[in-house]
Each structure stands twice: as structure tokens, then as C-alpha cells.
Amino acid sequence: MDFYIISKDYVDYLKSLDYRVSNNYDNKTNKKPYTGVVFSKGYYSYYIPLTSDKEEKYKNLPRDRATVHDLYEITTIPYPLFLS
């Protein structure tokens, strides 16, 4: 298992290109890590973050259907392999 650190500047840059990119911090003093899946295609690795569990989202689901996390359907964070 590998761990990656994504700088705030890179996240801000990605947010300027796509509003769906989430912050990797709650506020200026509290940084929160992304948790997700990384896959590679060509020269890029793509990070697919997991969503946070939000009670409202699951309020009407049947009790026999448990979901811990969902993958964001669209938002990925590209990372060129040559920067590794």
C-alpha cells in the first residue's frame, strides 16, 4: 500500500479547473487526508476519492443494505507518473 501527499497548491490548481474537486482541509489549521483508490492509465495515475458517510444520504435506504463508502462517480485527481 502506498500513501501520497497532495499539496494544497495542487488541489487549488485542480479546483480552478474543476469545481467538483474537494478540499483536502477543513480549515487553515486542520488538514484532512484524502482516502481513495489510485489507478493508472498511460502516463497518469488517477486518484478516485471515497465519499464521506453522510447520514442524510442513507436515511431512506433499506436497513439490509449497508454502504460504508461510495466512490465519487466523476471526480478524479490526475497525477503524472513522471512527477513521482
N, C-alpha and C positions, 0 to 999 in steps of 0.2 A: 504494500500500500504506500502510495506517495502522498505527501502533503505539499500544497502550493500556497504561496502568499501572493495576493493580488493587491497592488498598491492602490491607495485612494485616488491618486492622479490618473491611473489607468482606468479605474471604474468611472471617474468623472468624464474622461475622454469617451468611453463607450456610451455613457449616458447622453452625451452631446449628439451621438449618432442614432441612439435608440432609447426612447423614454421608458421602455419596459425593463431595462437593466436596473436591478435593485441595488440599493446602497449596501456597502459592507460595513456599515457602522450605524449605531443607534443615535449617537450624538458625538460631539468632538472628543469626549474622553472615553467613550465606551465602544471599542471596536468589536464587531461580531464576525466570526468566520463564516464563509460560505460552506455549505455541505452539499455535495452532489456527486455526479458521475462525470468522468472525463473519457471522451472517445476521440480517436484520431482519424483524419482523412487527409491524404496528401501531405502538405507541409504544415498543416494546422492541427492543433488539438482543440477540441471544443468541450467546454465545461457546461453541464446542464445542472443548474441548481435545483435542489429539492425545495418544495414549498414548506412553509411553516404550518403547523397544525392550527387551524382557526375553527373554533367551536361552531360559529355561525354556519360555516360551510357544510358541516356534517350533521347539523341539528335534525334534518328530516330524513337522514339515511336510515335504513332498517338496522336494527341492533345486531343482526347476524353478519353484517358487512363491516368489517374493520379496515380502516385505512390509516396507516401510520404517516406516510408522506406520499405526495404526488410529485412527479417531475413537472417542471414548467413545460408547457407544450411548445412554446416558441423561443423563449429567451435562452440563448447560449452565449457564452463569453469566449470568443476565439482567442487563441494564444499561439503565435507562430513557433514552430519547433526550433527554428534557428535562434531564438532568443533564450532557449533553455541552457 
